[in-house]
Amino acid sequence: MDKKQGLIRIVDYYVNTFKKKDVELMYGKGSKIELIQFEYSTNLKSLFVEAKIILGEEINESVMDRSLADVIISDAITYIYNDVPVKISVDFDV
């Protein structure tokens, strides 16, 4: 496993295991946040994260708010990269 995959697994564990109750409370039972890729820009000294919120049982417009995903992912990354700006792209899927 390379370094990037290891980072994805660490953040995925934090988001979908440690913060599972928060994710399911916001997006519905059975929902999870899938981390697709991490790209570190050495020129800009920033980290780009692409994620997808996979909705569970409740699929309606009221749960289509990406703010919790942004906060949880940023919170997880600060444990690894504490002084790096993070840009997050979040999509929804069913």
N, CA, C and O atoms as a GROMACS GRO file, in nm:
protein
  376
    1MET      N    1   0.085  -0.117   0.000
    1MET     CA    2   0.000   0.000   0.000
    1MET      C    3   0.090   0.124   0.000
    1MET      O    4   0.184   0.134   0.079
    2ASP      N    5   0.060   0.216  -0.089
    2ASP     CA    6   0.140   0.338  -0.095
    2ASP      C    7   0.091   0.439   0.009
    2ASP      O    8  -0.011   0.418   0.075
    3LYS      N    9   0.165   0.548   0.022
    3LYS     CA   10   0.137   0.649   0.124
    3LYS      C   11   0.000   0.714   0.105
    3LYS      O   12  -0.071   0.739   0.202
    4LYS      N   13  -0.038   0.739  -0.020
    4LYS     CA   14  -0.166   0.804  -0.048
    4LYS      C   15  -0.282   0.714  -0.008
    4LYS      O   16  -0.379   0.761   0.052
    5GLN      N   17  -0.273   0.587  -0.039
    5GLN     CA   18  -0.380   0.492  -0.001
    5GLN      C   19  -0.390   0.479   0.151
    5GLN      O   20  -0.499   0.465   0.206
    6GLY      N   21  -0.275   0.484   0.218
    6GLY     CA   22  -0.276   0.479   0.363
    6GLY      C   23  -0.346   0.600   0.423
    6GLY      O   24  -0.421   0.586   0.520
    7LEU      N   25  -0.321   0.717   0.367
    7LEU     CA   26  -0.387   0.839   0.413
    7LEU      C   27  -0.538   0.831   0.391
    7LEU      O   28  -0.615   0.869   0.479
    8ILE      N   29  -0.578   0.784   0.276
    8ILE     CA   30  -0.722   0.768   0.248
    8ILE      C   31  -0.786   0.673   0.348
    8ILE      O   32  -0.896   0.699   0.397
    9ARG      N   33  -0.718   0.563   0.381
    9ARG     CA   34  -0.774   0.467   0.477
    9ARG      C   35  -0.787   0.527   0.617
    9ARG      O   36  -0.885   0.500   0.687
   10ILE      N   37  -0.688   0.607   0.658
   10ILE     CA   38  -0.694   0.669   0.790
   10ILE      C   39  -0.811   0.767   0.799
   10ILE      O   40  -0.888   0.763   0.895
   11VAL      N   41  -0.823   0.853   0.700
   11VAL     CA   42  -0.931   0.952   0.700
   11VAL      C   43  -1.066   0.882   0.685
   11VAL      O   44  -1.164   0.922   0.748
   12ASP      N   45  -1.073   0.778   0.601
   12ASP     CA   46  -1.196   0.702   0.584
   12ASP      C   47  -1.241   0.639   0.716
   12ASP      O   48  -1.359   0.641   0.749
   13TYR      N   49  -1.147   0.584   0.790
   13TYR     CA   50  -1.181   0.525   0.920
   13TYR      C   51  -1.236   0.631   1.014
   13TYR      O   52  -1.337   0.608   1.082
   14TYR      N   53  -1.172   0.746   1.019
   14TYR     CA   54  -1.218   0.854   1.106
   14TYR      C   55  -1.359   0.898   1.068
   14TYR      O   56  -1.445   0.914   1.154
   15VAL      N   57  -1.381   0.918   0.939
   15VAL     CA   58  -1.509   0.971   0.891
   15VAL      C   59  -1.622   0.869   0.906
   15VAL      O   60  -1.729   0.903   0.955
   16ASN      N   61  -1.598   0.745   0.865
   16ASN     CA   62  -1.707   0.646   0.857
   16ASN      C   63  -1.718   0.553   0.977
   16ASN      O   64  -1.814   0.476   0.986
   17THR      N   65  -1.622   0.556   1.067
   17THR     CA   66  -1.632   0.474   1.188
   17THR      C   67  -1.644   0.563   1.312
   17THR      O   68  -1.740   0.551   1.389
   18PHE      N   69  -1.548   0.650   1.330
   18PHE     CA   70  -1.546   0.736   1.448
   18PHE      C   71  -1.660   0.839   1.445
   18PHE      O   72  -1.720   0.866   1.549
   19LYS      N   73  -1.690   0.895   1.330
   19LYS     CA   74  -1.796   0.996   1.315
   19LYS      C   75  -1.921   0.941   1.246
   19LYS      O   76  -1.999   1.018   1.190
   20LYS      N   77  -1.940   0.811   1.250
   20LYS     CA   78  -2.052   0.747   1.180
   20LYS      C   79  -2.188   0.799   1.227
   20LYS      O   80  -2.277   0.823   1.146
   21LYS      N   81  -2.204   0.818   1.358
   21LYS     CA   82  -2.333   0.867   1.410
   21LYS      C   83  -2.366   1.005   1.354
   21LYS      O   84  -2.481   1.033   1.319
   22ASP      N   85  -2.265   1.091   1.347
   22ASP     CA   86  -2.287   1.226   1.292
   22ASP      C   87  -2.326   1.220   1.144
   22ASP      O   88  -2.416   1.291   1.100
   23VAL      N   89  -2.255   1.136   1.069
   23VAL     CA   90  -2.283   1.123   0.926
   23VAL      C   91  -2.425   1.070   0.904
   23VAL      O   92  -2.498   1.122   0.820
   24GLU      N   93  -2.465   0.968   0.980
   24GLU     CA   94  -2.599   0.912   0.963
   24GLU      C   95  -2.707   1.006   1.015
   24GLU      O   96  -2.818   1.007   0.963
   25LEU      N   97  -2.676   1.086   1.116
   25LEU     CA   98  -2.773   1.183   1.165
   25LEU      C   99  -2.799   1.291   1.060
   25LEU      O  100  -2.913   1.334   1.043
   26MET      N  101  -2.696   1.334   0.991
   26MET     CA  102  -2.710   1.440   0.892
   26MET      C  103  -2.766   1.390   0.759
   26MET      O  104  -2.854   1.453   0.700
   27TYR      N  105  -2.715   1.275   0.712
   27TYR     CA  106  -2.749   1.229   0.577
   27TYR      C  107  -2.842   1.109   0.572
   27TYR      O  108  -2.882   1.068   0.463
   28GLY      N  109  -2.880   1.053   0.686
   28GLY     CA  110  -2.972   0.941   0.689
   28GLY      C  111  -2.902   0.809   0.720
   28GLY      O  112  -2.783   0.793   0.695
   29LYS      N  113  -2.978   0.716   0.773
   29LYS     CA  114  -2.925   0.586   0.811
   29LYS      C  115  -2.866   0.515   0.690
   29LYS      O  116  -2.926   0.513   0.582
   30GLY      N  117  -2.748   0.458   0.709
   30GLY     CA  118  -2.682   0.386   0.601
   30GLY      C  119  -2.595   0.473   0.512
   30GLY      O  120  -2.532   0.422   0.418
   31SER      N  121  -2.590   0.602   0.539
   31SER     CA  122  -2.508   0.692   0.457
   31SER      C  123  -2.362   0.682   0.497
   31SER      O  124  -2.329   0.647   0.610
   32LYS      N  125  -2.275   0.712   0.402
   32LYS     CA  126  -2.132   0.717   0.432
   32LYS      C  127  -2.065   0.814   0.336
   32LYS      O  128  -2.121   0.853   0.234
   33ILE      N  129  -1.945   0.852   0.372
   33ILE     CA  130  -1.866   0.944   0.290
   33ILE      C  131  -1.750   0.865   0.232
   33ILE      O  132  -1.665   0.813   0.306
   34GLU      N  133  -1.746   0.857   0.101
   34GLU     CA  134  -1.639   0.783   0.032
   34GLU      C  135  -1.532   0.883  -0.013
   34GLU      O  136  -1.562   0.982  -0.080
   35LEU      N  137  -1.410   0.855   0.024
   35LEU     CA  138  -1.298   0.940  -0.016
   35LEU      C  139  -1.240   0.885  -0.145
   35LEU      O  140  -1.199   0.770  -0.150
   36ILE      N  141  -1.238   0.967  -0.248
   36ILE     CA  142  -1.197   0.921  -0.379
   36ILE      C  143  -1.049   0.945  -0.404
   36ILE      O  144  -0.978   0.855  -0.448
   37GLN      N  145  -1.002   1.068  -0.377
   37GLN     CA  146  -0.860   1.093  -0.401
   37GLN      C  147  -0.809   1.208  -0.316
   37GLN      O  148  -0.884   1.295  -0.272
   38PHE      N  149  -0.678   1.206  -0.296
   38PHE     CA  150  -0.604   1.313  -0.229
   38PHE      C  151  -0.494   1.355  -0.325
   38PHE      O  152  -0.424   1.270  -0.380
   39GLU      N  153  -0.480   1.482  -0.345
   39GLU     CA  154  -0.371   1.534  -0.428
   39GLU      C  155  -0.303   1.647  -0.351
   39GLU      O  156  -0.367   1.744  -0.313
   40TYR      N  157  -0.174   1.633  -0.329
   40TYR     CA  158  -0.098   1.737  -0.261
   40TYR      C  159  -0.023   1.819  -0.365
   40TYR      O  160   0.050   1.763  -0.447
   41SER      N  161  -0.042   1.950  -0.363
   41SER     CA  162   0.025   2.040  -0.456
   41SER      C  163   0.148   2.097  -0.387
   41SER      O  164   0.138   2.172  -0.290
   42THR      N  165   0.264   2.061  -0.438
   42THR     CA  166   0.387   2.114  -0.379
   42THR      C  167   0.406   2.261  -0.414
   42THR      O  168   0.466   2.335  -0.336
   43ASN      N  169   0.356   2.304  -0.528
   43ASN     CA  170   0.366   2.445  -0.566
   43ASN      C  171   0.280   2.534  -0.477
   43ASN      O  172   0.326   2.637  -0.426
   44LEU      N  173   0.155   2.494  -0.458
   44LEU     CA  174   0.062   2.574  -0.377
   44LEU      C  175   0.068   2.538  -0.228
   44LEU      O  176   0.012   2.609  -0.145
   45LYS      N  177   0.135   2.428  -0.197
   45LYS     CA  178   0.142   2.378  -0.060
   45LYS      C  179   0.003   2.364   0.001
   45LYS      O  180  -0.026   2.412   0.110
   46SER      N  181  -0.082   2.295  -0.075
   46SER     CA  182  -0.218   2.270  -0.029
   46SER      C  183  -0.259   2.128  -0.067
   46SER      O  184  -0.195   2.063  -0.150
   47LEU      N  185  -0.366   2.083  -0.006
   47LEU     CA  186  -0.417   1.949  -0.028
   47LEU      C  187  -0.556   1.958  -0.088
   47LEU      O  188  -0.642   2.032  -0.038
   48PHE      N  189  -0.580   1.882  -0.196
   48PHE     CA  190  -0.711   1.875  -0.259
   48PHE      C  191  -0.770   1.738  -0.229
   48PHE      O  192  -0.705   1.636  -0.253
   49VAL      N  193  -0.892   1.736  -0.178
   49VAL     CA  194  -0.960   1.611  -0.144
   49VAL      C  195  -1.088   1.602  -0.223
   49VAL      O  196  -1.168   1.696  -0.225
   50GLU      N  197  -1.108   1.489  -0.288
   50GLU     CA  198  -1.233   1.463  -0.360
   50GLU      C  199  -1.308   1.355  -0.284
   50GLU      O  200  -1.254   1.248  -0.256
   51ALA      N  201  -1.434   1.383  -0.251
   51ALA     CA  202  -1.516   1.290  -0.174
   51ALA      C  203  -1.655   1.279  -0.234
   51ALA      O  204  -1.699   1.363  -0.312
   52LYS      N  205  -1.723   1.172  -0.195
   52LYS     CA  206  -1.860   1.149  -0.242
   52LYS      C  207  -1.944   1.105  -0.123
   52LYS      O  208  -1.905   1.014  -0.049
   53ILE      N  209  -2.058   1.170  -0.104
   53ILE     CA  210  -2.151   1.130   0.001
   53ILE      C  211  -2.248   1.030  -0.060
   53ILE      O  212  -2.324   1.062  -0.152
   54ILE      N  213  -2.245   0.910  -0.008
   54ILE     CA  214  -2.336   0.805  -0.057
   54ILE      C  215  -2.454   0.801   0.039
   54ILE      O  216  -2.440   0.761   0.155
   55LEU      N  217  -2.569   0.842  -0.011
   55LEU     CA  218  -2.688   0.851   0.072
   55LEU      C  219  -2.747   0.714   0.098
   55LEU      O  220  -2.744   0.626   0.011
   56GLY      N  221  -2.799   0.696   0.217
   56GLY     CA  222  -2.858   0.568   0.257
   56GLY      C  223  -3.006   0.564   0.229
   56GLY      O  224  -3.049   0.581   0.115
   57GLU      N  225  -3.083   0.541   0.334
   57GLU     CA  226  -3.227   0.521   0.320
   57GLU      C  227  -3.302   0.649   0.285
   57GLU      O  228  -3.399   0.645   0.209
   58GLU      N  229  -3.260   0.762   0.338
   58GLU     CA  230  -3.331   0.888   0.317
   58GLU      C  231  -3.267   0.966   0.202
   58GLU      O  232  -3.154   1.012   0.213
   59ILE      N  233  -3.341   0.979   0.094
   59ILE     CA  234  -3.289   1.052  -0.022
   59ILE      C  235  -3.388   1.163  -0.055
   59ILE      O  236  -3.491   1.139  -0.118
   60ASN      N  237  -3.355   1.284  -0.012
   60ASN     CA  238  -3.436   1.401  -0.046
   60ASN      C  239  -3.348   1.525  -0.036
   60ASN      O  240  -3.233   1.518   0.008
   61GLU      N  241  -3.402   1.636  -0.078
   61GLU     CA  242  -3.323   1.759  -0.084
   61GLU      C  243  -3.280   1.809   0.053
   61GLU      O  244  -3.181   1.882   0.062
   62SER      N  245  -3.349   1.773   0.158
   62SER     CA  246  -3.315   1.824   0.290
   62SER      C  247  -3.181   1.770   0.341
   62SER      O  248  -3.118   1.833   0.426
   63VAL      N  249  -3.136   1.656   0.290
   63VAL     CA  250  -3.008   1.600   0.335
   63VAL      C  251  -2.893   1.637   0.241
   63VAL      O  252  -2.780   1.596   0.264
   64MET      N  253  -2.920   1.711   0.137
   64MET     CA  254  -2.817   1.743   0.039
   64MET      C  255  -2.743   1.871   0.078
   64MET      O  256  -2.749   1.972   0.009
   65ASP      N  257  -2.675   1.863   0.191
   65ASP     CA  258  -2.596   1.974   0.244
   65ASP      C  259  -2.456   1.920   0.272
   65ASP      O  260  -2.440   1.830   0.354
   66ARG      N  261  -2.358   1.973   0.206
   66ARG     CA  262  -2.223   1.918   0.215
   66ARG      C  263  -2.142   1.973   0.332
   66ARG      O  264  -2.027   1.934   0.350
   67SER      N  265  -2.200   2.062   0.412
   67SER     CA  266  -2.123   2.130   0.517
   67SER      C  267  -2.065   2.033   0.619
   67SER      O  268  -1.951   2.051   0.661
   68LEU      N  269  -2.140   1.932   0.661
   68LEU     CA  270  -2.087   1.837   0.759
   68LEU      C  271  -1.971   1.758   0.701
   68LEU      O  272  -1.872   1.736   0.770
   69ALA      N  273  -1.981   1.717   0.577
   69ALA     CA  274  -1.872   1.643   0.513
   69ALA      C  275  -1.744   1.728   0.509
   69ALA      O  276  -1.636   1.677   0.537
   70ASP      N  277  -1.757   1.855   0.476
   70ASP     CA  278  -1.642   1.945   0.475
   70ASP      C  279  -1.576   1.952   0.612
   70ASP      O  280  -1.453   1.943   0.623
   71VAL      N  281  -1.657   1.968   0.715
   71VAL     CA  282  -1.604   1.982   0.851
   71VAL      C  283  -1.537   1.854   0.898
   71VAL      O  284  -1.427   1.859   0.953
   72ILE      N  285  -1.600   1.741   0.877
   72ILE     CA  286  -1.544   1.614   0.925
   72ILE      C  287  -1.415   1.581   0.851
   72ILE      O  288  -1.318   1.539   0.914
   73ILE      N  289  -1.412   1.598   0.721
   73ILE     CA  290  -1.291   1.568   0.644
   73ILE      C  291  -1.178   1.663   0.684
   73ILE      O  292  -1.064   1.620   0.702
   74SER      N  293  -1.208   1.791   0.697
   74SER     CA  294  -1.106   1.888   0.738
   74SER      C  295  -1.053   1.855   0.877
   74SER      O  296  -0.933   1.865   0.903
   75ASP      N  297  -1.143   1.817   0.966
   75ASP     CA  298  -1.104   1.780   1.102
   75ASP      C  299  -1.010   1.660   1.102
   75ASP      O  300  -0.911   1.659   1.175
   76ALA      N  301  -1.040   1.560   1.020
   76ALA     CA  302  -0.954   1.441   1.012
   76ALA      C  303  -0.817   1.474   0.955
   76ALA      O  304  -0.716   1.420   1.001
   77ILE      N  305  -0.812   1.560   0.857
   77ILE     CA  306  -0.686   1.592   0.792
   77ILE      C  307  -0.595   1.676   0.882
   77ILE      O  308  -0.473   1.668   0.871
   78THR      N  309  -0.653   1.756   0.970
   78THR     CA  310  -0.570   1.838   1.058
   78THR      C  311  -0.484   1.752   1.152
   78THR      O  312  -0.382   1.800   1.203
   79TYR      N  313  -0.524   1.628   1.176
   79TYR     CA  314  -0.441   1.539   1.257
   79TYR      C  315  -0.317   1.494   1.182
   79TYR      O  316  -0.217   1.456   1.244
   80ILE      N  317  -0.322   1.497   1.050
   80ILE     CA  318  -0.210   1.451   0.968
   80ILE      C  319  -0.130   1.568   0.911
   80ILE      O  320  -0.008   1.573   0.924
   81TYR      N  321  -0.201   1.662   0.849
   81TYR     CA  322  -0.140   1.783   0.793
   81TYR      C  323  -0.200   1.902   0.868
   81TYR      O  324  -0.305   1.952   0.829
   82ASN      N  325  -0.135   1.947   0.975
   82ASN     CA  326  -0.198   2.049   1.059
   82ASN      C  327  -0.184   2.191   1.006
   82ASN      O  328  -0.263   2.276   1.045
   83ASP      N  329  -0.087   2.219   0.921
   83ASP     CA  330  -0.069   2.356   0.872
   83ASP      C  331  -0.088   2.369   0.721
   83ASP      O  332  -0.037   2.462   0.660
   84VAL      N  333  -0.161   2.278   0.661
   84VAL     CA  334  -0.179   2.278   0.516
   84VAL      C  335  -0.323   2.316   0.483
   84VAL      O  336  -0.417   2.257   0.536
   85PRO      N  337  -0.341   2.415   0.396
   85PRO     CA  338  -0.478   2.448   0.352
   85PRO      C  339  -0.540   2.330   0.275
   85PRO      O  340  -0.472   2.264   0.197
   86VAL      N  341  -0.667   2.306   0.300
   86VAL     CA  342  -0.737   2.193   0.238
   86VAL      C  343  -0.853   2.244   0.154
   86VAL      O  344  -0.932   2.327   0.200
   87LYS      N  345  -0.861   2.195   0.031
   87LYS     CA  346  -0.974   2.225  -0.056
   87LYS      C  347  -1.048   2.094  -0.078
   87LYS      O  348  -0.987   1.992  -0.112
   88ILE      N  349  -1.179   2.097  -0.058
   88ILE     CA  350  -1.259   1.974  -0.063
   88ILE      C  351  -1.367   1.987  -0.168
   88ILE      O  352  -1.438   2.087  -0.175
   89SER      N  353  -1.377   1.884  -0.251
   89SER     CA  354  -1.483   1.874  -0.350
   89SER      C  355  -1.574   1.758  -0.309
   89SER      O  356  -1.527   1.646  -0.292
   90VAL      N  357  -1.703   1.786  -0.294
   90VAL     CA  358  -1.796   1.684  -0.248
   90VAL      C  359  -1.911   1.671  -0.347
   90VAL      O  360  -1.970   1.771  -0.388
   91ASP      N  361  -1.942   1.547  -0.386
   91ASP     CA  362  -2.058   1.515  -0.470
   91ASP      C  363  -2.151   1.422  -0.392
   91ASP      O  364  -2.112   1.367  -0.289
   92PHE      N  365  -2.271   1.404  -0.443
   92PHE     CA  366  -2.368   1.312  -0.382
   92PHE      C  367  -2.394   1.195  -0.476
   92PHE      O  368  -2.387   1.209  -0.598
   93ASP      N  369  -2.423   1.081  -0.416
   93ASP     CA  370  -2.454   0.960  -0.494
   93ASP      C  371  -2.554   0.879  -0.412
   93ASP      O  372  -2.568   0.899  -0.292
   94VAL      N  373  -2.623   0.788  -0.479
   94VAL     CA  374  -2.720   0.700  -0.412
   94VAL      C  375  -2.680   0.557  -0.431
   94VAL      O  376  -2.748   0.467  -0.381
   0.00000   0.00000   0.00000
